[in-house]
Amino acid sequence: MSFRHLAPPQYYRSGRDNSLSARMARINELSEPELEDSPAVDSHSNAHRIAVSQEAKNNPVLALKLIQRGEKSKKAIRLLADSYRNLSMFTQRRMEKVCPGWECLDDEDKNLEAFNYSLWNNDENGYRAGFRAAITALEKYVEQPTLQDMNNLMIKLRGLS
């Protein structure tokens, strides 16, 4: 049994369905050809791509240095993934004063020693403060999402369902 006679004439004459799923399907149909014709171009800057990466969140001090040097995003993310967490200049200077043999430690041991000193001495060396400040500075490089980003997100979400 059909109940089309209960819908207003403009909906059943044009063949439109007022349900949310039908409207979303229609939007997807209209947007797909445009996405297929346009080349996949990332309009974001290198600084944005570096700042939003998980590697930059793990090593924000080095990420800021790489952004300021103007490194390409792929190379910078590779460097961030392969490097130990860098310390702020304040933390390095403080640790030189309080830790005998600081200059003999490698990067991994320096990071571990600075972290432990920070935990036991109420962040006197600025380890956590420098990390938080670097994260805040990285957020300034994050750009607003573009229409292309939103379309890519919709495609990913459609693929998950």
DSSP file (Angstrom, degrees, kcal/mol; ACC not computed):
  #  RESIDUE AA STRUCTURE BP1 BP2  ACC     N-H-->O    O-->H-N    N-H-->O    O-->H-N    TCO  KAPPA ALPHA  PHI   PSI    X-CA   Y-CA   Z-CA
    1    1 A M              0   0    0      0, 0.0     2,-0.4     0, 0.0     0, 0.0   0.000 360.0 360.0 360.0 133.9    0.0    0.0    0.0
    2    2 A S        -     0   0    0      1,-0.1     3,-0.2     2,-0.0     0, 0.0  -0.797 360.0-171.0-102.2 140.0    1.4    3.4   -1.0
    3    3 A F    >   +     0   0    0     -2,-0.4     3,-1.8     1,-0.1     4,-0.4   0.050  52.9 116.3-113.1  22.3    0.9    6.5    1.1
    4    4 A R  G >   +     0   0    0      1,-0.3     3,-1.1     2,-0.2     8,-0.2   0.776  64.8  69.3 -63.1 -25.7    2.3    8.9   -1.5
    5    5 A H  G 3  S+     0   0    0      1,-0.2    -1,-0.3    -3,-0.2    -2,-0.1   0.697  92.8  59.5 -68.2 -15.8   -1.1   10.6   -1.7
    6    6 A L  G <  S+     0   0    0     -3,-1.8    -1,-0.2     2,-0.1    -2,-0.2   0.696  89.2  86.2 -84.2 -19.7   -0.5   12.0    1.8
    7    7 A A  S <  S-     0   0    0     -3,-1.1     5,-0.1    -4,-0.4     0, 0.0  -0.483  95.5 -92.4 -79.2 151.5    2.7   13.9    0.9
    8    8 A P    >>  -     0   0    0      0, 0.0     3,-1.5     0, 0.0     4,-1.2  -0.292  39.3-112.4 -59.6 149.8    2.4   17.4   -0.6
    9    9 A P  H 3> S+     0   0    0      0, 0.0     4,-2.1     0, 0.0     5,-0.3   0.803 111.2  65.0 -58.0 -33.6    2.3   17.4   -4.4
   10   10 A Q  H 3> S+     0   0    0      1,-0.2     4,-0.8     2,-0.2     6,-0.3   0.772 103.5  49.0 -65.2 -22.4    5.8   19.1   -4.9
   11   11 A Y  H <4>S+     0   0    0     -3,-1.5     5,-1.3     2,-0.1     4,-0.4   0.902 115.9  36.6 -84.2 -42.9    7.5   16.0   -3.3
   12   12 A Y  H  <5S+     0   0    0     -4,-1.2    -2,-0.2     3,-0.2    -1,-0.1   0.740 112.9  57.4 -86.8 -18.0    5.9   13.2   -5.2
   13   13 A R  H  <5S+     0   0    0     -4,-2.1    -1,-0.2    -5,-0.2    -3,-0.1   0.911 113.3  39.0 -72.1 -41.4    5.7   14.9   -8.6
   14   14 A S  T  <5S-     0   0    0     -4,-0.8    -1,-0.2    -5,-0.3    -2,-0.2   0.518 112.5-117.8 -87.0  -2.9    9.4   15.6   -8.7
   15   15 A G  T   5 +     0   0    0     -4,-0.4     2,-0.2     1,-0.3    -3,-0.2   0.639  63.1 149.0  79.5  13.1   10.2   12.2   -7.2
   16   16 A R      < -     0   0    0     -5,-1.3     2,-0.4    -6,-0.3    -1,-0.3  -0.535  36.5-149.7 -83.2 148.7   11.9   13.8   -4.1
   17   17 A D        -     0   0    0     -2,-0.2    -5,-0.0     2,-0.1    -1,-0.0  -0.953   6.1-149.1-115.9 136.6   11.8   12.0   -0.8
   18   18 A N        +     0   0    0     -2,-0.4    -1,-0.1     4,-0.1    -2,-0.0   0.443  58.9 116.0 -87.5   0.5   11.9   14.2    2.4
   19   19 A S  S  > S-     0   0    0      1,-0.1     4,-2.0     4,-0.0     5,-0.2  -0.340  72.8-122.8 -72.5 154.0   13.7   11.7    4.5
   20   20 A L  H  > S+     0   0    0      1,-0.2     4,-2.6     2,-0.2     5,-0.2   0.890 110.6  52.9 -63.1 -41.3   17.2   12.6    5.9
   21   21 A S  H  > S+     0   0    0      1,-0.2     4,-2.2     2,-0.2    -1,-0.2   0.884 108.9  49.7 -65.2 -36.9   18.9    9.6    4.3
   22   22 A A  H  > S+     0   0    0      2,-0.2     4,-2.1     1,-0.2    -1,-0.2   0.897 111.4  48.9 -68.3 -38.6   17.5   10.4    0.9
   23   23 A R  H  X S+     0   0    0     -4,-2.0     4,-2.3     2,-0.2    -2,-0.2   0.914 112.0  48.5 -65.8 -42.0   18.6   14.0    1.2
   24   24 A M  H  X S+     0   0    0     -4,-2.6     4,-2.4     2,-0.2    -2,-0.2   0.892 110.5  51.5 -65.1 -38.9   22.1   12.9    2.3
   25   25 A A  H  X S+     0   0    0     -4,-2.2     4,-2.3    -5,-0.2    -1,-0.2   0.906 110.2  49.5 -63.0 -40.7   22.3   10.5   -0.6
   26   26 A R  H  X S+     0   0    0     -4,-2.1     4,-2.2     2,-0.2    -2,-0.2   0.904 109.9  50.3 -65.8 -41.3   21.3   13.2   -3.0
   27   27 A I  H  X S+     0   0    0     -4,-2.3     4,-1.9     1,-0.2    -2,-0.2   0.914 111.4  49.2 -61.5 -42.9   24.0   15.5   -1.6
   28   28 A N  H  X S+     0   0    0     -4,-2.4     4,-1.9     1,-0.2    -2,-0.2   0.892 109.2  52.0 -64.8 -39.3   26.6   12.8   -2.0
   29   29 A E  H  < S+     0   0    0     -4,-2.3    -1,-0.2     1,-0.2    -2,-0.2   0.902 112.0  46.5 -62.3 -40.9   25.5   12.2   -5.6
   30   30 A L  H  < S+     0   0    0     -4,-2.2     4,-0.5     1,-0.2    -1,-0.2   0.830 115.3  45.2 -72.0 -31.4   25.9   15.8   -6.4
   31   31 A S  H  X S+     0   0    0     -4,-1.9     4,-1.8    -5,-0.2    -1,-0.2   0.745  96.1  74.4 -87.2 -22.5   29.2   16.2   -4.8
   32   32 A E  H  X S+     0   0    0     -4,-1.9     4,-2.2     1,-0.2     5,-0.2   0.916  93.2  50.1 -61.4 -47.6   30.9   13.0   -6.1
   33   33 A P  H  > S+     0   0    0      0, 0.0     4,-2.1     0, 0.0    -1,-0.2   0.891 109.6  53.0 -60.0 -36.0   31.6   14.2   -9.7
   34   34 A E  H  > S+     0   0    0     -4,-0.5     4,-1.8     1,-0.2    -2,-0.2   0.908 110.0  47.6 -64.5 -40.3   33.1   17.4   -8.5
   35   35 A L  H  < S+     0   0    0     -4,-1.8    -1,-0.2     1,-0.2    -3,-0.1   0.871 111.7  50.2 -68.2 -36.3   35.5   15.5   -6.2
   36   36 A E  H  < S+     0   0    0     -4,-2.2    -1,-0.2     1,-0.2    -2,-0.2   0.860 112.3  46.9 -71.1 -34.9   36.5   13.1   -9.0
   37   37 A D  H  < S+     0   0    0     -4,-2.1    -1,-0.2    -5,-0.2    -2,-0.2   0.837 100.6  75.3 -76.1 -32.9   37.2   15.9  -11.5
   38   38 A S  S  < S-     0   0    0     -4,-1.8     2,-0.1    -5,-0.2     0, 0.0  -0.624  85.8-119.8 -85.8 137.7   39.3   18.0   -9.1
   39   39 A P        -     0   0    0      0, 0.0     2,-1.1     0, 0.0    -1,-0.1  -0.394  32.6-101.8 -71.6 152.2   42.8   16.9   -8.4
   40   40 A A        +     0   0    0     -4,-0.1     2,-0.5    -2,-0.1    -5,-0.0  -0.639  54.6 168.0 -77.4 102.0   43.7   16.1   -4.7
   41   41 A V        -     0   0    0     -2,-1.1     2,-0.7     2,-0.0   107,-0.1  -0.971  31.3-141.0-120.3 127.6   45.6   19.3   -3.7
   42   42 A D        -     0   0    0     -2,-0.5    -2,-0.0     1,-0.1     0, 0.0  -0.793  13.7-170.9 -88.9 115.9   46.4   20.0   -0.1
   43   43 A S        +     0   0    0     -2,-0.7    -1,-0.1     2,-0.0     2,-0.1   0.468  52.0 103.9 -87.8  -1.1   45.9   23.7    0.4
   44   44 A H  S    S-     0   0    0      1,-0.1    -2,-0.1     2,-0.1     2,-0.0  -0.450  73.6-110.8 -81.9 156.2   47.4   23.8    3.8
   45   45 A S     >  -     0   0    0     96,-0.2     4,-2.1    -2,-0.1     5,-0.2  -0.286  25.9-109.1 -78.6 166.4   50.9   25.1    4.5
   46   46 A N  H  > S+     0   0    0      1,-0.2     4,-2.3     2,-0.2     5,-0.2   0.894 120.1  56.7 -60.8 -39.9   53.9   23.0    5.6
   47   47 A A  H  > S+     0   0    0      1,-0.2     4,-2.6     2,-0.2    -1,-0.2   0.896 107.0  48.6 -61.0 -40.7   53.7   24.6    9.0
   48   48 A H  H  > S+     0   0    0      2,-0.2     4,-2.1     1,-0.2    -1,-0.2   0.940 110.4  50.2 -64.1 -47.1   50.1   23.4    9.4
   49   49 A R  H  < S+     0   0    0     -4,-2.1     4,-0.5     1,-0.2    -2,-0.2   0.872 114.3  45.3 -61.9 -36.7   50.9   19.9    8.3
   50   50 A I  H >< S+     0   0    0     -4,-2.3     3,-1.1     1,-0.2     6,-0.4   0.941 111.8  51.8 -68.9 -46.7   53.7   19.7   10.8
   51   51 A A  H 3< S+     0   0    0     -4,-2.6    -2,-0.2     1,-0.3    -1,-0.2   0.810 110.3  47.1 -63.7 -32.2   51.7   21.2   13.6
   52   52 A V  T 3< S+     0   0    0     -4,-2.1    -1,-0.3    -5,-0.1    -2,-0.2   0.555  89.6 105.8 -88.2  -6.4   48.8   18.8   13.3
   53   53 A S  S <> S-     0   0    0     -3,-1.1     4,-1.4    -4,-0.5     3,-0.2  -0.384  75.1-129.0 -74.1 151.4   50.9   15.6   13.1
   54   54 A Q  H  > S+     0   0    0      1,-0.2     4,-1.6     2,-0.2     5,-0.1   0.826 109.0  61.4 -66.7 -31.5   51.1   13.3   16.0
   55   55 A E  H  > S+     0   0    0      1,-0.2     4,-1.3     2,-0.2    -1,-0.2   0.880 103.0  50.1 -62.7 -38.4   54.9   13.4   15.8
   56   56 A A  H  4 S+     0   0    0     -6,-0.4     7,-0.3     1,-0.2    -1,-0.2   0.859 107.7  53.3 -69.0 -35.2   54.8   17.2   16.5
   57   57 A K  H  < S+     0   0    0     -4,-1.4    -1,-0.2     1,-0.2    -2,-0.2   0.816 110.4  48.2 -68.7 -28.9   52.6   16.7   19.5
   58   58 A N  H  < S+     0   0    0     -4,-1.6    -1,-0.2     1,-0.2    -2,-0.2   0.767 128.5  22.8 -79.2 -26.6   55.1   14.2   20.8
   59   59 A N  S  X S+     0   0    0     -4,-1.3     4,-2.0    -5,-0.1    -1,-0.2  -0.528  71.6 160.1-138.5  67.1   58.1   16.5   20.2
   60   60 A P  H  > S+     0   0    0      0, 0.0     4,-2.3     0, 0.0     5,-0.2   0.805  70.8  58.0 -68.5 -30.5   56.8   20.1   20.1
   61   61 A V  H  > S+     0   0    0     25,-0.3     4,-1.7     2,-0.2     5,-0.1   0.949 111.7  41.4 -65.0 -46.9   60.0   21.9   20.8
   62   62 A L  H  > S+     0   0    0      1,-0.2     4,-2.6     2,-0.2    -1,-0.2   0.878 111.3  57.8 -66.1 -37.1   61.7   20.3   17.8
   63   63 A A  H  X S+     0   0    0     -4,-2.0     4,-2.3    -7,-0.3    -2,-0.2   0.913 106.0  49.3 -60.2 -42.1   58.6   20.8   15.7
   64   64 A L  H  X S+     0   0    0     -4,-2.3     4,-2.5     2,-0.2    -1,-0.2   0.901 110.1  51.3 -63.5 -40.1   58.7   24.6   16.4
   65   65 A K  H  X S+     0   0    0     -4,-1.7     4,-1.7     1,-0.2    -2,-0.2   0.918 111.0  48.0 -62.4 -42.5   62.4   24.7   15.4
   66   66 A L  H  X>S+     0   0    0     -4,-2.6     5,-2.2     2,-0.2     4,-0.9   0.885 111.2  50.2 -67.4 -38.1   61.6   22.8   12.1
   67   67 A I  H ><5S+     0   0    0     -4,-2.3     3,-0.7     1,-0.2    -2,-0.2   0.925 110.4  50.1 -63.6 -44.2   58.7   25.2   11.3
   68   68 A Q  H 3<5S+     0   0    0     -4,-2.5    -1,-0.2     1,-0.3    -2,-0.2   0.817 108.7  52.5 -66.1 -30.0   60.9   28.2   11.9
   69   69 A R  H 3<5S-     0   0    0     -4,-1.7    -1,-0.3    -5,-0.2    -2,-0.2   0.678 113.4-121.4 -76.2 -17.4   63.6   26.8    9.6
   70   70 A G  T <<5 +     0   0    0     -4,-0.9    -3,-0.2    -3,-0.7    -2,-0.1   0.792  46.3 175.1  82.6  29.7   61.0   26.3    6.9
   71   71 A E      < -     0   0    0     -5,-2.2    -1,-0.2     1,-0.1     2,-0.1  -0.303  37.5-102.1 -66.7 151.2   61.4   22.6    6.5
   72   72 A K     >  -     0   0    0      1,-0.1     4,-2.5   -22,-0.0     5,-0.2  -0.446  32.4-118.8 -69.0 149.2   59.1   20.7    4.2
   73   73 A S  H  > S+     0   0    0      1,-0.2     4,-2.7     2,-0.2     5,-0.2   0.888 108.7  50.3 -64.6 -42.2   56.4   18.8    6.1
   74   74 A K  H  > S+     0   0    0      1,-0.2     4,-1.9     2,-0.2    -1,-0.2   0.927 114.8  43.7 -63.3 -44.4   57.3   15.2    5.0
   75   75 A K  H  > S+     0   0    0      2,-0.2     4,-2.4     1,-0.2    -1,-0.2   0.908 114.5  50.5 -66.3 -41.4   61.0   15.7    5.9
   76   76 A A  H  X S+     0   0    0     -4,-2.5     4,-2.6     2,-0.2    -2,-0.2   0.908 110.0  48.9 -64.1 -42.8   60.1   17.4    9.2
   77   77 A I  H  X S+     0   0    0     -4,-2.7     4,-2.1     2,-0.2    -1,-0.2   0.883 110.8  51.5 -66.6 -37.1   57.7   14.7   10.2
   78   78 A R  H  X S+     0   0    0     -4,-1.9     4,-1.6    -5,-0.2    -2,-0.2   0.924 111.4  47.3 -63.2 -43.8   60.3   12.0    9.4
   79   79 A L  H  X S+     0   0    0     -4,-2.4     4,-0.9     1,-0.2    -2,-0.2   0.902 111.5  51.1 -63.4 -41.3   62.8   13.9   11.6
   80   80 A L  H  < S+     0   0    0     -4,-2.6     3,-0.4     1,-0.2    -1,-0.2   0.880 109.3  50.4 -63.8 -38.2   60.3   14.2   14.4
   81   81 A A  H  < S+     0   0    0     -4,-2.1    -1,-0.2     1,-0.2    -2,-0.2   0.835 114.8  43.3 -69.5 -31.8   59.5   10.5   14.3
   82   82 A D  H  < S+     0   0    0     -4,-1.6     2,-0.3    -5,-0.1    -1,-0.2   0.511 102.9  81.1 -93.1  -4.9   63.2    9.6   14.4
   83   83 A S  S  < S-     0   0    0     -4,-0.9     2,-0.1    -3,-0.4     3,-0.1  -0.701  75.6-120.0-106.0 152.4   64.3   12.1   17.1
   84   84 A Y        -     0   0    0     -2,-0.3     2,-0.1     1,-0.1    24,-0.1  -0.452  55.3 -73.2 -77.9 162.2   64.1   12.0   20.9
   85   85 A R        -     0   0    0     -2,-0.1     2,-0.2     1,-0.1    -1,-0.1  -0.364  52.1-133.8 -61.6 126.7   62.1   14.8   22.6
   86   86 A N        -     0   0    0     -2,-0.1   -25,-0.3    -3,-0.1     2,-0.3  -0.501  15.3-132.8 -79.7 152.0   64.0   18.0   22.4
   87   87 A L        -     0   0    0     -2,-0.2    40,-0.1   -26,-0.1    -1,-0.0  -0.750  21.0-107.1-104.7 151.9   64.3   20.2   25.5
   88   88 A S     >  -     0   0    0     -2,-0.3     4,-2.3    38,-0.1     5,-0.2  -0.314  32.3-111.6 -69.7 161.2   63.8   23.9   25.8
   89   89 A M  H  > S+     0   0    0      1,-0.2     4,-2.7     2,-0.2     5,-0.2   0.874 118.5  54.9 -63.5 -37.4   66.8   26.2   26.2
   90   90 A F  H  > S+     0   0    0      1,-0.2     4,-2.5     2,-0.2    -1,-0.2   0.935 109.1  47.2 -60.8 -46.3   65.7   27.0   29.7
   91   91 A T  H  > S+     0   0    0     35,-0.2     4,-2.6     1,-0.2    -2,-0.2   0.904 112.1  50.3 -63.6 -41.7   65.6   23.3   30.7
   92   92 A Q  H  X S+     0   0    0     -4,-2.3     4,-1.9     2,-0.2    -2,-0.2   0.933 112.2  46.5 -62.4 -46.1   69.0   22.7   29.1
   93   93 A R  H  X S+     0   0    0     -4,-2.7     4,-1.1     1,-0.2    -2,-0.2   0.911 114.3  48.3 -63.3 -41.5   70.6   25.6   30.9
   94   94 A R  H  X S+     0   0    0     -4,-2.5     4,-1.8    31,-0.2     3,-0.4   0.909 110.9  49.9 -65.6 -41.9   69.0   24.6   34.2
   95   95 A M  H  X S+     0   0    0     -4,-2.6     4,-2.2     1,-0.2    -1,-0.2   0.825 103.5  60.1 -69.2 -30.7   70.0   20.9   33.9
   96   96 A E  H  < S+     0   0    0     -4,-1.9    -1,-0.2     1,-0.2     6,-0.2   0.851 110.0  44.1 -61.4 -33.3   73.6   21.9   33.1
   97   97 A K  H  < S+     0   0    0     -4,-1.1    -2,-0.2    -3,-0.4    -1,-0.2   0.857 122.9  32.8 -79.1 -36.9   73.7   23.6   36.5
   98   98 A V  H  < S+     0   0    0     -4,-1.8    -2,-0.2     1,-0.1    -3,-0.2   0.634 108.1  65.9-100.6 -14.7   72.1   20.9   38.6
   99   99 A C  S >< S-     0   0    0     -4,-2.2     3,-1.4    -5,-0.2     2,-0.2  -0.904  73.2-141.9-115.7 108.7   73.1   17.6   36.9
  100  100 A P  T 3  S+     0   0    0      0, 0.0    -3,-0.1     0, 0.0    -2,-0.0  -0.461  89.8  20.2 -66.2 136.7   76.8   16.7   37.0
  101  101 A G  T >> S+     0   0    0     -2,-0.2     3,-1.4    -5,-0.1     4,-0.5   0.644  78.6 141.8  81.1  15.9   77.9   15.1   33.7
  102  102 A W  G X4  +     0   0    0     -3,-1.4     3,-1.3     1,-0.3    -6,-0.1   0.878  68.4  56.0 -55.9 -41.7   75.0   16.6   31.7
  103  103 A E  G 34 S+     0   0    0      1,-0.3    -1,-0.3    -7,-0.1     7,-0.0   0.686 102.0  57.8 -69.0 -16.5   77.2   17.3   28.7
  104  104 A C  G <4 S+     0   0    0     -3,-1.4    -1,-0.3     2,-0.0    -2,-0.2   0.583  87.6  95.9 -88.3 -10.5   78.2   13.6   28.6
  105  105 A L  S << S-     0   0    0     -3,-1.3     2,-0.1    -4,-0.5    -4,-0.0  -0.494  72.2-127.6 -80.7 148.1   74.7   12.3   28.2
  106  106 A D     >  -     0   0    0     -2,-0.2     4,-2.6     1,-0.1     5,-0.2  -0.338  37.9 -91.0 -83.1 176.5   73.1   11.5   24.9
  107  107 A D  H  > S+     0   0    0      1,-0.2     4,-2.3     2,-0.2     5,-0.2   0.874 125.2  50.2 -59.9 -40.9   69.7   12.9   23.8
  108  108 A E  H  > S+     0   0    0      1,-0.2     4,-2.2     2,-0.2    -1,-0.2   0.925 113.6  44.7 -64.6 -44.3   67.7   10.1   25.2
  109  109 A D  H  > S+     0   0    0      2,-0.2     4,-2.8     1,-0.2     5,-0.2   0.865 111.4  53.8 -69.4 -35.8   69.4   10.2   28.6
  110  110 A K  H  X S+     0   0    0     -4,-2.6     4,-2.6     2,-0.2     5,-0.2   0.926 110.1  47.8 -62.3 -43.8   69.2   14.0   28.8
  111  111 A N  H  X S+     0   0    0     -4,-2.3     4,-2.3    -5,-0.2    -2,-0.2   0.925 113.9  46.5 -62.9 -45.0   65.4   13.8   28.2
  112  112 A L  H  X S+     0   0    0     -4,-2.2     4,-2.5     2,-0.2    -2,-0.2   0.908 113.6  48.2 -65.0 -43.0   65.0   11.1   30.8
  113  113 A E  H  X S+     0   0    0     -4,-2.8     4,-2.5     2,-0.2     5,-0.2   0.911 112.6  48.3 -64.7 -42.9   67.1   12.9   33.4
  114  114 A A  H  X S+     0   0    0     -4,-2.6     4,-2.1    -5,-0.2    13,-0.2   0.897 112.0  50.1 -64.9 -39.6   65.3   16.2   32.8
  115  115 A F  H  X S+     0   0    0     -4,-2.3     4,-2.2    -5,-0.2    -2,-0.2   0.937 112.4  46.2 -63.4 -47.2   61.9   14.4   33.1
  116  116 A N  H  X S+     0   0    0     -4,-2.5     4,-2.3     1,-0.2     5,-0.2   0.908 112.3  50.3 -63.4 -41.8   62.9   12.8   36.3
  117  117 A Y  H  X S+     0   0    0     -4,-2.5     4,-1.6     1,-0.2     7,-0.3   0.895 109.7  52.1 -62.9 -38.8   64.3   16.0   37.8
  118  118 A S  H  <>S+     0   0    0     -4,-2.1     5,-2.9    -5,-0.2    -1,-0.2   0.908 110.5  47.7 -62.9 -42.6   61.1   17.7   36.8
  119  119 A L  H ><5S+     0   0    0     -4,-2.2     3,-0.6     1,-0.2    -2,-0.2   0.911 117.1  41.0 -65.2 -43.1   59.0   15.1   38.6
  120  120 A W  H 3<5S+     0   0    0     -4,-2.3    -1,-0.2     1,-0.2    -2,-0.2   0.664 120.0  42.6 -83.0 -16.5   61.0   15.2   41.8
  121  121 A N  T ><5S-     0   0    0     -4,-1.6     3,-0.8    -5,-0.2    -1,-0.2  -0.025 113.1-101.7-124.2  31.0   61.5   18.9   42.0
  122  122 A N  T < 5S-     0   0    0     -3,-0.6    -3,-0.2     1,-0.2    -4,-0.1   0.876  78.2 -58.4  54.8  45.2   58.1   20.4   41.1
  123  123 A D  T > <S+     0   0    0     -5,-2.9     3,-1.2    -6,-0.2    -1,-0.2   0.835  85.9 154.8  55.4  38.9   59.1   21.3   37.5
  124  124 A E  T <  S+     0   0    0     -3,-0.8    -1,-0.1    -7,-0.3    -6,-0.1   0.796  71.5  52.2 -63.8 -29.5   62.0   23.5   38.7
  125  125 A N  T 3  S-     0   0    0    -11,-0.2    -1,-0.3   -10,-0.1   -31,-0.2   0.475 111.6-120.0 -89.1  -1.5   63.8   22.9   35.4
  126  126 A G    <>  +     0   0    0     -3,-1.2     4,-2.7    -8,-0.1     5,-0.2   0.687  66.7 139.2  76.2  18.9   60.8   23.9   33.3
  127  127 A Y  H  > S+     0   0    0    -13,-0.2     4,-1.8     2,-0.2     5,-0.1   0.966  77.8  33.7 -60.7 -55.2   60.5   20.6   31.5
  128  128 A R  H  > S+     0   0    0      2,-0.2     4,-2.6     1,-0.2     5,-0.2   0.871 118.3  53.7 -71.0 -36.4   56.7   20.4   31.6
  129  129 A A  H  > S+     0   0    0      2,-0.2     4,-2.5     1,-0.2    -2,-0.2   0.911 109.9  47.7 -64.5 -41.7   56.2   24.2   31.3
  130  130 A G  H  X S+     0   0    0     -4,-2.7     4,-2.2     2,-0.2    -1,-0.2   0.885 111.1  51.7 -65.1 -38.3   58.4   24.2   28.2
  131  131 A F  H  X S+     0   0    0     -4,-1.8     4,-2.1    -5,-0.2    -2,-0.2   0.933 112.3  45.3 -63.3 -46.9   56.4   21.3   26.7
  132  132 A R  H  X S+     0   0    0     -4,-2.6     4,-2.3     1,-0.2    -2,-0.2   0.892 112.5  51.5 -64.9 -39.9   53.1   23.0   27.4
  133  133 A A  H  X S+     0   0    0     -4,-2.5     4,-2.2     1,-0.2    -1,-0.2   0.892 109.9  49.4 -64.4 -39.0   54.3   26.3   25.9
  134  134 A A  H  X S+     0   0    0     -4,-2.2     4,-2.2     2,-0.2    -1,-0.2   0.890 109.6  51.4 -67.8 -38.9   55.6   24.6   22.8
  135  135 A I  H  X S+     0   0    0     -4,-2.1     4,-1.6     2,-0.2    -2,-0.2   0.921 110.9  48.9 -62.2 -43.5   52.2   22.8   22.4
  136  136 A T  H  X S+     0   0    0     -4,-2.3     4,-0.6     1,-0.2    -2,-0.2   0.896 110.9  49.9 -63.3 -40.4   50.4   26.2   22.7
  137  137 A A  H >< S+     0   0    0     -4,-2.2     3,-0.8     1,-0.2     4,-0.4   0.861 107.3  54.9 -67.1 -35.2   52.8   27.8   20.1
  138  138 A L  H >< S+     0   0    0     -4,-2.2     3,-1.8     1,-0.2     4,-0.4   0.864  97.6  64.2 -65.0 -34.9   52.1   24.9   17.7
  139  139 A E  H >< S+     0   0    0     -4,-1.6     3,-0.9     1,-0.3    -1,-0.2   0.753  91.1  65.6 -61.8 -23.9   48.4   25.5   17.9
  140  140 A K  T << S+     0   0    0     -3,-0.8    -1,-0.3    -4,-0.6    -2,-0.2   0.723  97.8  54.6 -70.1 -20.7   48.9   28.9   16.3
  141  141 A Y  T <  S+     0   0    0     -3,-1.8     2,-0.4    -4,-0.4    -1,-0.2   0.535  81.8 105.8 -89.5  -7.5   50.1   27.2   13.1
  142  142 A V    <   -     0   0    0     -3,-0.9     2,-0.2    -4,-0.4   -94,-0.1  -0.622  61.2-151.1 -77.8 125.3   46.9   25.1   12.8
  143  143 A E        -     0   0    0     -2,-0.4     3,-0.1     1,-0.1    -2,-0.1  -0.522  24.2 -90.5 -94.4 161.7   44.7   26.5   10.0
  144  144 A Q        -     0   0    0     -2,-0.2    -1,-0.1     1,-0.1     2,-0.1  -0.381  52.6 -95.7 -67.0 146.8   41.0   26.4    9.6
  145  145 A P        -     0   0    0      0, 0.0     2,-0.1     0, 0.0    -1,-0.1  -0.383  40.6-139.0 -65.2 142.9   39.6   23.3    7.8
  146  146 A T     >  -     0   0    0     -3,-0.1     4,-1.9     1,-0.1     5,-0.1  -0.423  26.5-101.8 -93.7 173.2   38.9   23.9    4.1
  147  147 A L  H  > S+     0   0    0      1,-0.2     4,-2.4     2,-0.2     5,-0.2   0.864 124.7  55.8 -62.1 -36.6   36.0   22.7    2.1
  148  148 A Q  H  > S+     0   0    0      2,-0.2     4,-2.5     1,-0.2    -1,-0.2   0.896 105.2  52.1 -62.9 -40.4   38.2   20.0    0.6
  149  149 A D  H  > S+     0   0    0      1,-0.2     4,-2.2     2,-0.2    -2,-0.2   0.912 110.1  48.5 -61.7 -42.1   39.0   18.8    4.2
  150  150 A M  H  X S+     0   0    0     -4,-1.9     4,-2.2     2,-0.2    -2,-0.2   0.900 111.3  49.7 -66.1 -40.4   35.3   18.6    5.0
  151  151 A N  H  X S+     0   0    0     -4,-2.4     4,-2.2     2,-0.2    -2,-0.2   0.911 110.6  50.1 -64.2 -42.1   34.6   16.7    1.7
  152  152 A N  H  X S+     0   0    0     -4,-2.5     4,-2.3     1,-0.2    -2,-0.2   0.889 109.9  51.3 -63.2 -38.4   37.4   14.2    2.5
  153  153 A L  H  X S+     0   0    0     -4,-2.2     4,-2.6     2,-0.2    -1,-0.2   0.908 109.1  50.2 -64.4 -41.9   36.0   13.8    6.0
  154  154 A M  H  X S+     0   0    0     -4,-2.2     4,-2.4     2,-0.2    -2,-0.2   0.895 109.8  50.9 -63.3 -39.7   32.5   13.0    4.6
  155  155 A I  H  X S+     0   0    0     -4,-2.2     4,-1.9     2,-0.2    -2,-0.2   0.918 111.5  47.6 -64.0 -43.3   34.0   10.5    2.2
  156  156 A K  H  X S+     0   0    0     -4,-2.3     4,-1.3     1,-0.2    -2,-0.2   0.921 113.1  48.0 -63.7 -43.7   35.8    8.7    5.1
  157  157 A L  H  X S+     0   0    0     -4,-2.6     4,-1.1     1,-0.2    -2,-0.2   0.882 110.4  51.4 -66.3 -36.7   32.7    8.7    7.2
  158  158 A R  H  < S+     0   0    0     -4,-2.4     3,-0.2     1,-0.2    -1,-0.2   0.867 108.2  53.2 -66.2 -35.9   30.6    7.3    4.3
  159  159 A G  H  < S+     0   0    0     -4,-1.9    -1,-0.2     1,-0.2    -2,-0.2   0.775 104.6  56.0 -70.9 -26.2   33.2    4.6    3.8
  160  160 A L  H  <        0   0    0     -4,-1.3    -1,-0.2     1,-0.2    -2,-0.2   0.781 360.0 360.0 -76.2 -27.0   33.0    3.5    7.5
  161  161 A S     <        0   0    0     -4,-1.1    -1,-0.2    -3,-0.2    -2,-0.2   0.487 360.0 360.0 -88.1 360.0   29.3    3.0    7.5
